[in-house]
Amino acid sequence: MAPQPMAASLDTISRGSIEATDRVIRRHIRRTPVVEIDGADFGLDAIAICLKLEQLQHSGSFKARGAFANLLIRDIPTAGVVAASGGNHGAAVAYAAQRLQVPAKIFVPSISSPAKIQRIRDYGADLVVGGERYADALAASETWAAQSKALSIHAFDQTETLLGQGTLALELQEQSPHLDTVLVGVGGGGLIGGIASWYAGSIDIVGVEPEASPTLTRALEAGRPVDAETGGIAADSLAPRRVGERVFPIAKRYVKCVVLVTDDAIRNAQDMLWRAVRIVAEPGGAAAFAALTSGRYRPRAGERVGVVVSGANTTAVDFTH
């Protein structure tokens, strides 16, 4: 029996509720692999690095987990669903809606990458491109939801979204049970909120944000979610105006720290992943790895570090020649 919608709290986003959600969505999502690499391959100290390759997930990012959790747990009206997204969440909702034969309308800003826009179109959703930032797409989606009575699926600030993203950590712990630390890219915080809820302080969770979009950093400084600057190379995936209200108390309790990385560091991490491991990652998907390669996060000697490679919806690699 599927878990029922619930009010968000530290108790509801728990290991038990994540396990229940995993049982509901399991047949619709991929169990993505983990690759163990030697830090020395990247000029780092002798540490073990476990890359969780979530860019191999359906729709090209971890977002498919939260999308299926929403569509399978919540009651879907005749009007279907609506979502606002920088791109990956929209692609995930469009994919899940196509698989479950549910109407979907997706709003994305003009900064969304062509690769993500094309994915949404390929999945058959009704797509609206407008506004400059995620916040503009969110406002448009909320207006549409009120008019149409479609169910709004939030990219990060929704209980079911957090539960779905938490299933990534469930898998990762089964695949790499001896990790000391997990590095996670942060935008609105749905992924780090789900992962931190699963581990619940048993290992260190480190958030990684672009310097140009420090949403969780600003929230922790202020003691509450506040508007932060948005921009940078990863703005289509890691640049909402503020971190989620549901995410913040989880992060405050369970996230050890947040480090900031530059756009150049993210580009370099993308390049290193491709050259050394032949892994394609979009800027937001490579941000967590950039914390290691740039030295913004320095592991202890012998530390076992997990890194979530969270998305690959990019045209950075061209196979037409």
FENKA-V504816 format. One line per field, one symbol per residue. phi: phi as a letter, one per 40 degrees, with the letter a starting at -180 (. if undefined). burial: b if it has 16 or more other C-alpha atoms within 10 Angstrom, else e. A space follows every 10 residues. Layout:
BEGIN
phi: ???
burial: ???
END
This chain:
BEGIN
phi: .cccdaccac cccbdccccc cdcccdcbbc cccbbcbcdc cbgcccbcbb cccccccdgg acdccccccc cccccccdcg bbabaciccc cccccccccc fbcbbbbbcc cdcdccccdc cccgccbbba gcbddccccc ccccccccgc ccbccacadc cccccccccd cccccbcbcc abcbcbbchc cccccccccf gcbcbbcbbc dcacccdccc ccgacbcbcb igcbccbbac cacccccdcc cccbccabbb bcccccdccd ccccccbfbc bcdcccdccc ccccgcbbcc dgccbcbccc aacabcbbbc b
burial: eebeeeebee ebbbbebbbb bbebbeebee bbbbeeeebe eeeebebbbb bbbbbbbbbb bbbbbbbbbb bbbbebeeeb bbbbbbbbbb bbbbbbbeee ebbbbbbbbb bbbeebbebb eebbbebbeb bebbbbbbeb bbebbeeeeb bbbbbbbbbb bbbbbbbbbb bbeebbeebb bbbbbbbbbb bbbbbbbbbb eebbbbbbbb bbbbbbbbbb eeebbbebeb bbbbbbbbbb bbbbbbbbbb bbebbebbbb bbbebbbbbb bbbeeeeebb bbbbbbbbbb bbbbebbebe eebbbbbbbb bbbbeeeeee e
END
